[in-house]
Structures are given as C-alpha cells and as structure tokens.
C-alpha cells in the first residue's frame, strides 16, 4: 500500500499531506477479495460481480479536488466496497457526516463488514475517536429526497445519465463541490448560489453508467438519508482527554535521550500508526456506538 501511495505522489496525484496520510491509513488490498490480491496495489480499476473499486489515481484526484475539510458532510454515490468512504472518514474527523448509498444489498453488507474489520485490525482507540464512520444506505441513488439533506462534498462513482445531470447538483450546499463522470469526462461542479453552478472538466474517463430507477422504484417513497446524531458530552470529554494524553506521550518521546533516527521513527509511528494490527475487545464508546449502528441494515427497498 505504501508503495502505491509513493507512486501516486511521484506522478502528482497526491499533493497534500492530509490526503496522503488518509490514503496511507487505509490499506487498499483489504477491500479486495482474497483471490484477487495480486492486483490490489496496481493503479487500475477492479470489478468482481457487484463489487467495484476505481483506479487509485481516480480516488486520489477526487480526494484532492474535493478539498475536504474536517466537520464537513460527504455523500459517496455508488459507495461500493466502502474503501473511498473510509479514506474520506480520516479527512472529515469526528464531527463530520459520511454517507454512502449503494444499489446492491450484497455490496452494502460487504462494505459494512470491511469497515468493522478496518476498525478492529487497523485502528487504535485514538484513531477511532478521530474518524468519521461511514453509514451505508441501500437503494437507488435517484430516489434520494432532493429536498432533504444537502452535502458539502459529493462524489458519484458511476457515469451520470444526461437526463439526471441536474439531480445531484440539487443535493449540494452552496459553496459545495460535486465530482462525477459525465459524457466521458470527470467534472467538478461548485454550487456558487441557490441557482448557479460552475462546472470544469478534470480528466478523460470511462465509467459504467448509473442505473436509473425502475417503475417499482418510482412507486416507493423517497429515500431519507440518515440524520446527524451529536456526540454525548461523555464521549467529547473522553476524546479530549485521550488526545491530550497522546500529545503528552509524543512530547515525552522527544525529551528522551535517544538516537535522532530512533526518535524520529517513534514519533512518526505514533502519529501515523503505521503497520498496526491488533484485536480490540472493547474499543472506545464512539467506535462501539457506530458498530451498533452498523449492525442495522439501512435499506430503502
């Protein structure tokens, strides 16, 4: 995974430290089926049945051009395995909103299982409390209630049919950014006011098209995306205390009389939590709250 990220930096797809760190924190191979691991770290798209992951360079460029900030709201249309949503969760921080919508129920279940494994195998408690947990919704994206929640950042992972071009624009907040494939181009759209948008072309791309709603879908009520549940005061206090303790440990390491190379190594691994594998029996309340929520399938069929 680190070699893939290094290569994306060399060719200028990854340009900012926070986005690079978010991609290093999530092992791309974790989201591939076991029998397809040999291609997991190639910069190419992968599809097996309903499972799909875009090329790493596409996700990197999307994350850079969306300019995601902590505390913002993000919608991933065609969220697939949940890989990109998990990367973005490391950019949004604990007070953001991280939603994905996926047409195929088996893929939603796969994404939820991969998220649980990620939190269990690769995250320390301090990572969990700084992570914006994705919530995956099952249903056709064109049934999202456009008069409901609006988002700061939206990514559409399949080509948008021309007749639905304006649909996703309506889901954007003012000053928000939307990136989606349209007419063989990856385009970025900014909503500048209530009725005005600016559009620019980014890359030439080839994506499968989004599936329009069926007649049966049209007879169903609109999809209401999940609401925001504020953290409890207890969890906010716990996060503050743990962050302070983490900073104190870093400061203590810096004060130790150690060889500069070793000190630098310890500080780097403390900050990035690189090469972490462990089993969590409990975890933080923030992690457990979201794990409980993940046990419930949000379906809109």
Order of alpha helices (4+ residues) and beta strands (2+ residues): alpha-alpha-beta-beta-alpha-beta-alpha-beta-alpha-alpha-beta-beta-alpha-beta-beta-beta-alpha-alpha-alpha-alpha-beta
